[in-house]
Amino acid sequence: MAITAALVKELREMTAAGMMDAKKALVETDGDMEAAVDWLRTKGLAKAAKKSGRTAAEGLVAVSVDGGKGVAVEVNSETDFVAKNAEFQEMVGGIAKAALGVADVEALTAADLLGGKSVADTITDKIATIGENMSVRRMASVEGDVVAAYVHNAATAGMGQIGVLVALKGGDEAFGKQIAMHIAAANPQSLGEADLDPAVVEKERQVQIDIAKESGKPDAVIEKMIVGRMKKFLAEVTLLGQQFVMDTDKTVEQAAKDAGAEIVGFVRMQVGEGIEKKEEDFAAEVAKAVQG
């Protein structure tokens, strides 16, 4: 029986096996789909299908820089234990390097790693061998004259719980790394006021209006209160407006000017941010196991 690309695709979707493994299974079973699934299971290559529904909210953020470009990639696993696994870390490092040559996550999963396998197929193989669900969740990049990187809570070189990239026009890498460390600690929402989500600004303004009205002061006084509080808010959430952690007498914007640099972009990526983790208490977990 002819083994078509459509058959291989169908088997991969059913089992989450790698492309070459799915093709081999179909060849070995003369195109019999059920037999091919069983063949993969006996080889331990269909385990990924059972893991794919589990929440992967741990893992690592890896950063990679090449000249004037830097990328940050989040690769998730189910447990922090796997994030400490050397095999997993090696894979994440390879994925980060591959990300330098692509524009988005979709292209990244299709990109080749060493050995000729795609990122997607490599992850599928690791799910089968390590035994946890894994995924490439996101990537982001920056470009500039100078790109500096910093990893907080590093598990190994270039990867950890928080990865930061800073792109500069002018300046040097040493100053860029100081800014990256500041970003890791201060977690700004945007570069400047113009880059901040208008909905975030409007929500804060409304909150401040409601708080000011509770004071019972005249409208003219309330208006001044709101202006002052919004100015403080913008200074707290924008990178350029924040007090520089290395010199609190300066804003980050002033520190950059003094260093002969302009900050043109940044990325701050933290493992698991925004992922809703499913939690069960121990008694519920035992009861669930007893019920089968």
C-alpha positions, -999 to 999 in steps of 0.1 A, spaced: 0 0 0 13 35 -9 21 55 22 8 90 15 16 123 33 -20 124 43 -18 91 61 14 101 79 -3 134 89 -33 115 103 -12 91 123 9 120 137 -22 138 148 -35 106 165 -3 98 183 19 129 184 47 108 170 75 123 149 71 124 111 97 98 104 85 75 131 49 77 118 60 70 83 81 40 95 51 27 115 29 28 84 55 11 62 60 -17 88 22 -23 90 14 -18 53 -7 13 59 -30 -2 86 -37 27 108 -47 8 140 -17 -15 136 6 15 131 -7 30 164 0 -2 182 34 -4 166 43 31 178 30 22 213 52 -9 215 82 12 206 73 38 232 68 65 205 31 72 211 34 81 247 33 118 238 -4 115 229 -13 106 265 8 135 278 -5 162 254 -35 172 275 -16 179 307 -7 215 317 29 224 310 35 256 331 71 250 342 102 249 320 128 275 309 132 307 291 163 308 269 180 338 253 204 339 224 222 368 208 239 371 175 253 405 166 225 430 166 197 405 171 185 387 202 157 362 208 140 348 239 121 315 238 99 299 264 98 261 263 75 245 289 74 213 308 51 200 335 75 201 364 105 221 375 123 188 379 124 184 341 137 220 337 168 209 356 173 179 333 205 183 312 188 167 282 159 191 283 183 221 288 203 210 257 172 209 236 160 243 248 195 258 240 192 244 205 157 258 200 169 292 211 197 292 186 173 281 158 150 309 168 176 335 156 168 325 120 130 326 121 102 352 126 76 334 148 67 303 168 51 285 138 83 289 118 104 279 148 85 246 153 92 237 117 129 247 118 156 220 118 178 213 148 210 194 148 205 159 134 179 170 108 148 168 129 124 197 132 118 214 166 83 199 167 96 163 161 124 168 186 99 179 213 77 149 205 106 125 209 115 142 242 79 138 255 82 101 248 116 96 265 113 121 294 76 114 300 62 149 304 42 171 282 63 199 266 58 228 242 74 258 226 50 284 240 63 317 226 93 337 213 102 373 209 131 392 194 148 426 194 173 443 171 196 472 177 232 485 174 238 466 207 218 438 221 224 427 257 209 397 276 204 388 312 189 356 327 176 357 363 176 324 384 197 308 357 195 270 355 225 269 332 242 294 308 216 314 288 185 300 303 164 302 335 132 315 350 133 350 336 150 361 304 156 397 294 168 413 261 176 450 256 183 466 223 203 499 222 212 525 197 246 536 209 260 526 243 276 493 250 268 458 262 278 465 298 253 493 301 227 472 282 231 444 308 225 468 336 193 479 320 183 442 315 189 435 352 167 465 360 140 452 337 141 417 354 136 433 388 112 462 379 90 444 353 80 475 332 48 471 311 62 491 282 92 511 270 74 545 272 40 561 276 33 559 238 39 521 239 15 515 268 -18 498 261 -44 527 261 -69 504 278 -45 500 307 -41 538 310 -78 544 309 -86 518 335 -61 533 359 -74 568 352 -109 556 360 -97 540 392 -80 572 403 -111 593 395 -132 570 417 -107 572 445 -104 610 442 -142 615 443 -144 596 476 -123 623 491 -152 648 487 -128 675 475 -138 702 449 -136 692 412 -107 715 405 -86 698 433 -97 663 421 -85 671 386 -50 680 399 -50 649 421 -57 627 390 -30 644 369 -4 639 396 -14 603 403 -14 594 366 21 609 362 32 587 391 16 556 376 32 561 342 66 566 359 61 533 377 50 511 347 71 525 318 108 516 316 120 550 306 101 566 335 112 542 362 139 551 388 171 533 377 178 505 402 216 511 398 212 548 406 178 558 420 186 595 416 181 590 379 153 577 357 162 550 332 158 575 304 183 599 320 208 570 327 206 560 291 213 596 279 243 598 303 256 566 288 253 579 253 226 553 245 190 551 234 169 522 245 149 511 214 133 479 226 132 452 253 118 418 260 111 404 295 99 368 295 91 348 326 83 310 327 46 303 330 33 338 332 -3 339 321 -8 301 323 -36 289 345 -23 260 366 -47 233 375 -44 225 412 -60 196 431 -57 189 468 -42 157 479 -74 141 491 -91 148 458 -62 134 439 -63 101 460 -101 99 455 -97 103 418 -71 76 417 -93 52 437 -122 58 413 -99 49 384 
